[in-house]
């Protein structure tokens, strides 16, 4: 059974408003996106965000920049908030910051980036540079700074504790993209000093569910999920396959929504951040933040189905 017609109807409706015609600010966020609280504060975040790795590294690409602008405007119009970047992502920080400024979105977005260097002083310089590129002066502070891939974690977290106290950043965290680092992430999560932890987790890379996600939940740490589609490899496994009948039971009209709903239905997960600069993919991904989620028996069924593909 195929849900392609329903998916097309959803995308047409979601993108009915012109996305790139003017420089006017996006309208207020549409109601209805599922949100989860940040454990430390109770602040609510939509459960699907936007990653920028590779896809926003388009400073010298006029067409790519236009696509990124359209995607960011669609993201905001449809109620998205968390956008994640890093200094290792080429021009992604400056592109995201400039586009958010053009569209008047800084007050709506929850902006996260990372520090990715050795040494306290180098970290301070890099974080200051990231905040300049992201134009955080337009909102007063950076929402979230994370230590990227656990590079010189102790030094940077020490700086960030002071910055958080001074109001320069609102939250601090750490990240990694590989299961080999899950043990180290768990140790840091259990110290109680983190607000956020970012980690890879998907049907193709489910290892975080062995211990790490529960450790984060036990410690009151918000969890951002990177690599939700395993860098797109998961779509190759379902290419040409119709959606399973249970897709309608959880209000899914695409494989992307099934993949994302499997992730965000885990109680420890705060937000997943698929990366794209396609406005249509943004609309499709945010569709996973609406409607019903799979319960635990259906989550196991989805995982078993994916493992058989």
N, C-alpha and C positions, 0 to 999 in steps of 0.2 A: 504494500500500500504506500503511495507517495503523498507527501504533504507539500509538494512544490507549489501548487496553486495557492494554498493558504499562506505559505511563506511569502510569495510574491505580493499577495494582498496586504500582509503585515508591513512589508518594506515600503510599498507605495504609500500606505497611510502614514507610516512613521516619517517619511521623507517628503510629505506633501508640501510643507513650507519650503520656500527657497532657502538654500543653505549658504550660498556664497554671493548673493546678489549685492549686499551692502556691508558697510562696516558697522552697522548698528549693533548694540548689545543683544545677545540672545534673550529670549523671553524667560520668565521664571521657570524653574524646573517643573516638569510635568509630574503630577502626583502618581503614585502607584508603584514606583520602583521599590523593591524589597530592600530593606536596610538592616544593618546589624550595628550594635553598639560597640564602640571602642571600650574595652573593659576598664581601663584606668579612669575614664571620665564619663562614660555613657553617651558621648557624642555619637550620632548616627551617621553611618556611611552606606551609600548604595553598594550592593554586594558585587557589582561588576564595575570595574574601572577601565583605564586605558594605559597600556604600556607604550613606550616610545622607542625601544631598542630597534635600530636599523630604520624603522618606518618613518621617523621624524628627522633623520639625518639627511636633510634635503636643502640645506642653506643655499647651495649652488644650483639647485634644480628647480626652475620656475614652475614646471608642471607638478612636480612632487610637492612643492610648498603649497600650491593651490589645493591639491588633494588633502594635505594635512590640515589646512585651514577649514576645508569643508567638513572633514572628519571631526575636528575639535568642536566646530559649531554644532554639528549634529549631536555629538556627545552631550554638550551642555543643554541643547534644546530638549533632549529626551530624558534629562534628569541626572546625567552622570556627574561625578564629582572627583574621584581620585585619579590623578594622572601621575605617572611615575617615570623618572628619568635618571640620568647618571652622567658624570663627566666622561665616562668611557664610551658614551654613545655618540661620539662625534659632535655634530652641531645640534643634537636633539634638544638640549636644554635651551639654547638660544632661540631655536625655532619655536619651541613650545611657549617660551616666555613672550616672544614678540607677537605670536598669534593670539595668545590670551589677552595681551594688552590691546591689540587691534580690535578684538571682539568684545572687550570690556568684561572679561570673565573671571578676573582674579578673585573677586569676592565670592564667586560661586564654586570655584575649583578648590579641591584639597590637593595641594601640590607637594609631591614627595620627590626627593632626589637622594644622592649618595655621596660619600667621600671615599676615594679610591686611590690612596697614596700612602707612602711610608713617612712617618715622622709627624710630630705634633704641629710644628710650624708650617710644614708643607700642607698638612690637612687644613689648618686654619685658612691659608691662602686659597686652597682649592674650594673650600666651602663658601668663602666670601665671593669667589668668582662665580660659583654656581648660582648663588642668590642674586648676583647682579644679572646674570644671563636670564634667569627665570623671572626677573622683574618683581621680586618679592616686596620691594619697597611700595608697590601698589596695594599691598594688603597688610603691610606692617611687620609680618614675620613669615618664616617658612613653616609650613604645617608639619613636615616630617623630614628629618635627615637620618639616613641609614649608613652604617659602615658596610661598604660594598665587599662582598665575598670575604668578610672577616679579615680584611687587610689592616694590620696594626690596630686591632679592635680596642685594646685598653687605652691607648693614647687618645684615640678619637672620641671614645665614649666619655673620657675624662673632660675633654673640651666641651662636648655636647651637654654634659650635666650642668656646666656653668652657663652655657648659652640658653639652655632651657630655663634656668633660674632667672636669667636676665630678660627672658621673653623674646629672644632672637629666633628660637625654634619652639614649636609647641610640643612635639613628640620626638623621641629618638628610638632607633632600632638598629638591627643588623640584617644582613641578607646573605643568601647563597643560592646557587642554581643547581647543585649537584648533591646526590644522596650521600656521597662520601663525607660531606660536611655536617650531616644531620646530628651526629653525636656531639660535635662542638656547639652547634646551635642549641641543642637541648641543655647543655651545661650552662650556657649563658642565659637561656630563658629561665632556668630555675633559680638564678641569682635574684630575680625580682626587680632588676634595675631597668628592664626593657619595657617600652610601651608597645613596640611592634617587632615582629619577626617576619621576614619575607623568605619564602622557600618554594622550591619546585614541587608540584603535586598535580597529578592527572591520572587518567585511566592507564596511560602508558608508563607513568612514573609514580606509582602509588606508595613508595617506601616511607614517606613522611607519616603515614598513618600507623606505622609500627609502634612508635613511641613519641615522636616529636610533636605532633599535633595535640596529643593529650597533655604533654608537658606544658605546652603553651597555654592550653585551656586551664590547667591546674594553677598556673602562675599568673593568670590574668593578663596575658599578652595577646594583643590583636595579631591576626595572621593575614598577610597578603600572599597570594599565590601567583608565582610566576610560571612561565612555560605551561600554561593550561592546555595547550594543544601540542606540546612537545615540539615546538617550532614548526608546526604545520604537518608533522609526520603522521599524525593521527588521521588526517583527512584522506591520506592515500589509502588507508586501510578500509575506508567506508565509501570510496569513490564508486559511484554508479549503483550503490545499494539503496534501496528504499528505506525510509524510516521504519523502525519496528512499530507494531500496533500500539505498544504502551506509550509511545511518544505523545499521543493525544491525551492520555491520562495525566500527564504532567505539563500539558500546554506547550509542547515543543513543536516547532515547525521546521527545525533544521538539526543536523548533526551537531553543529556548534553549540546549540542550546542544550542538547542532551549532555554533551561533554561538560559544559559549564555548570549545569544544574547538578550533575553528579558531584562536582567539586564543592559548590556552595551549600549543598545540603549537609555537608559535614558540619557539626555544631561548633567546631573550633575555628572555622574559616570566617574571616571578616569580609574579605574582598578578593576577587580574582582579577588579574590585569592582562587580558589578551591584548597583544600589540597589533595595531592596524592603522593605516591612513585612508582606508576606504570608508566613506560615510555609510554605505550599505552594510558593510560588515559591522560597523559600530551599532547600527540599528538592530541588526540580527543578534549581536552579542548582548545588548541591553535587553533584548527580549527574554533572556534567561533570568533576568531580575524581576520578572512578572509571572504571575500564575503559581501553580502548584509545584512543589518539590518532591522528588522521590523519597519514600520512607526507606528504612534500612533494608527490608527485604528486596525492594526494587533496586536499591543501590547495588546489592550483591548480584542481582540478575543482570543489571547493566554491565557490571564488571565481567561477569562470566561470558556475556555475549561478546564483549570487546575482545576478550582473550581468545575466543574461538575464531575471530576474523583473520 
